[in-house]
């Protein structure tokens, strides 16, 4: 009988688990590879799953092991992530087993990209990731922080990395919320080199934390020869964070937006979060003001009641009126409501059209000063007008060639 050296259990399995798997692995002194696959779809995918597992074992030069794969319909990136996490919990190695990057996940995003909605997904729940993009949020957040149990954070890193590489998000911005600094710095090793667009920094309370994150990012970018931008979204979740908001927002050029997290903020100041939001009015306004002063996007907190769409709509309207450019969501059904209520209204679009045309006319005449009526128009106002028009066009509110038939 083989002597067992080590044993590991990684992943999720059970009656309610879908699109995931559990890998139970023992490394032995002898006996070769003993692989058992338990799956309802074994007849269709058993051979390919077996080949993938053997490929991974060969990659890590593992000759003797007992492996049980309890499969609930997991796809290759999920099985690969679970296998690699199991192996690396048992042996020390610098090698990474990576499936080919899909082309859809190589897009780069702009600093001022529209971010009305960002959908949070637990970083260790692949079933929620597979079709999240078909709901068309502006961003998808793979969460390594609060949504992942402490004893699952190690394996979640591999799942998030493979999702960034191999799960199609249908054009949504690829975001990852790392753990609180300093723990979150190690998360960066799993995301920076794999075409992440934006990194969320939770419970941010100082510009030093932004510096720490960027220092690690820049080292990884050099190591992996990365030349595309990786944006940051610090999340303000405490009284100290609110006080330091401008310092944080203006620390680095790749800070593209800043969010507020009201659940932790209200707990920090010793009150309860209400639907009216009076207890967080100061903090939300302070974050908006800091973002505008720094020239970045202010992003509001999530709305936690996923069953009340009417209350969500009211919350989104209030959020927009305070100056926020978007908010978080925790269920796909919230996305369309958020988009509808953050979309520019007719009067906003009309004003933006007039500003755009006035600027265009002045530019054609070679004028250095642009005015609309009695008001002077500066570059930030024009830029905001252009953003409003781009959003209206992307949402189908106005035509791309609106200038042709424009009537003031």
Rosetta blueprint (number, residue, H / E / L):
1 X L
2 X L
3 X L
4 X E
5 X E
6 X E
7 X E
8 X E
9 X E
10 X E
11 X E
12 X L
13 X L
14 X L
15 X L
16 X L
17 X L
18 X L
19 X L
20 X L
21 X E
22 X E
23 X E
24 X E
25 X E
26 X E
27 X E
28 X E
29 X L
30 X L
31 X L
32 X L
33 X E
34 X E
35 X E
36 X E
37 X E
38 X E
39 X E
40 X L
41 X L
42 X H
43 X H
44 X H
45 X H
46 X H
47 X H
48 X H
49 X H
50 X H
51 X H
52 X H
53 X H
54 X H
55 X H
56 X H
57 X H
58 X H
59 X H
60 X L
61 X L
62 X L
63 X L
64 X L
65 X E
66 X E
67 X E
68 X E
69 X E
70 X E
71 X E
72 X L
73 X L
74 X L
75 X L
76 X H
77 X H
78 X H
79 X H
80 X H
81 X H
82 X H
83 X H
84 X H
85 X H
86 X H
87 X H
88 X H
89 X L
90 X L
91 X L
92 X L
93 X L
94 X L
95 X L
96 X L
97 X L
98 X L
99 X L
100 X L
101 X L
102 X L
103 X H
104 X H
105 X H
106 X H
107 X L
108 X L
109 X L
110 X L
111 X L
112 X L
113 X L
114 X L
115 X L
116 X L
117 X E
118 X E
119 X E
120 X E
121 X E
122 X E
123 X L
124 X L
125 X L
126 X H
127 X H
128 X H
129 X H
130 X L
131 X L
132 X H
133 X H
134 X H
135 X H
136 X L
137 X L
138 X L
139 X E
140 X E
141 X E
142 X E
143 X E
144 X L
145 X L
146 X L
147 X L
148 X L
149 X L
150 X H
151 X H
152 X H
153 X H
154 X H
155 X H
156 X H
157 X H
158 X H
159 X H
160 X H
161 X H
162 X H
163 X H
164 X H
165 X H
166 X H
167 X L
168 X L
169 X L
170 X L
171 X L
172 X L
173 X E
174 X E
175 X E
176 X E
177 X E
178 X E
179 X L
180 X L
181 X L
182 X L
183 X H
184 X H
185 X H
186 X H
187 X H
188 X H
189 X H
190 X H
191 X L
192 X H
193 X H
194 X H
195 X L
196 X L
197 X L
198 X E
199 X E
200 X E
201 X E
202 X L
203 X L
204 X L
205 X L
206 X L
207 X H
208 X H
209 X H
210 X H
211 X H
212 X H
213 X H
214 X H
215 X H
216 X H
217 X H
218 X H
219 X H
220 X H
221 X H
222 X H
223 X H
224 X L
225 X L
226 X L
227 X L
228 X L
229 X L
230 X L
231 X E
232 X E
233 X E
234 X E
235 X E
236 X E
237 X L
238 X L
239 X H
240 X H
241 X H
242 X H
243 X H
244 X L
245 X H
246 X H
247 X H
248 X H
249 X H
250 X L
251 X L
252 X L
253 X L
254 X L
255 X E
256 X E
257 X E
258 X E
259 X E
260 X E
261 X L
262 X H
263 X H
264 X H
265 X H
266 X H
267 X H
268 X H
269 X L
270 X L
271 X L
272 X L
273 X L
274 X L
275 X L
276 X L
277 X L
278 X H
279 X H
280 X H
281 X H
282 X H
283 X H
284 X H
285 X H
286 X H
287 X H
288 X H
289 X H
290 X H
291 X H
292 X H
293 X H
294 X H
295 X L
296 X L
297 X E
298 X E
299 X E
300 X E
301 X L
302 X L
303 X L
304 X L
305 X L
306 X L
307 X L
308 X L
309 X H
310 X H
311 X H
312 X H
313 X H
314 X H
315 X H
316 X H
317 X H
318 X H
319 X H
320 X H
321 X H
322 X H
323 X L
324 X L
325 X L
326 X L
327 X E
328 X E
329 X E
330 X L
331 X L
332 X L
333 X H
334 X H
335 X H
336 X H
337 X H
338 X H
339 X H
340 X H
341 X H
342 X H
343 X L
344 X L
345 X L
346 X H
347 X H
348 X H
349 X H
350 X H
351 X H
352 X H
353 X H
354 X H
355 X H
356 X H
357 X H
358 X H
359 X H
360 X H
361 X H
362 X H
363 X H
364 X H
365 X L
366 X L
367 X L
368 X L
369 X L
370 X E
371 X E
372 X E
373 X L
374 X L
375 X E
376 X E
377 X E
378 X L
379 X H
380 X H
381 X H
382 X H
383 X H
384 X H
385 X H
386 X H
387 X H
388 X H
389 X H
390 X H
391 X H
392 X H
393 X H
394 X H
395 X L
396 X L
397 X L
398 X L
399 X L
400 X L
401 X L
402 X H
403 X H
404 X H
405 X H
406 X L
407 X L
408 X L
